[in-house]
Amino acid sequence: MKRESKYTMPFYITMHPFSGFEDLKYRKLASLGVSVIWFLAFAMLNVFELQFMGKQFRIVEQSEINLPLSLLSAFVIVFIWTLSNWCFCVLIEGKATFKKIWIISVYSLVPYTLAGYVNIILGLVLTQEEGVFRSFITVIGFLWSFIMIIAAFVNFHEFEFSKAVLSIILTVIGMVVIAVLIFLVYSLFQQLISNIMVLINEIIFRIRLAG
């Protein structure tokens, strides 16, 4: 595998998180285009699970698949994660830009994404009693992605290990805060629209009475 290729870097980083992210940074091999490809693989994971998962593991019916909503949900999660991390790391002297945080975050999702597709294949051949193997693979993928995001922050933000872990905790807290703010803004906007519609209907009603 050529370490110099921007296309193979996500695989190399998956096998060598700390040295891989160091290469990604200093050899300037981070690619927004490649990150978009891997983001789409991550975003489509839920769709493929619903479409091809064996009946013994299927929770939602295929008729309930909503591709635009799945893509939007994945984008919102990764975007809010990136935004939250960028906001907090500006305060604690992180070095990575918003673009780099997006890229390294998506690259860090590679183990989780691959584990998800492996589980889809296993879901076609395993019985429900053997589902523990799928859970094990999911846990391994999640933990490996967690290790990768720590390695990414150590290299790109130039944090110590403890500070990288702290930044992850702060990022998750920030995501919750941003989600709450978005919900409040949406609720206020919805209420504002409702009040405006009531006012417009009232004006129309009075105009008709006057006529």
Secondary structure by P-SEA (a helix, b strand, c coil): cccccccaaaaaaaacaaaaaaaaaccccccaaaaaaaaaaaaaaaaaaaccccccccccccccccaaaaaaaaaaaaaaaaaaaaaaaaaacccccaaaaaaaaaaaaaaaaaaaaaaaaaaaccccccaaaaaaaaaaaaaaaaaaaaaaaaccccccaaaaaaaaaaaaaaaaaaaaaaaaaaaaaaaaaaaaaaaaaaaaaaaaaac
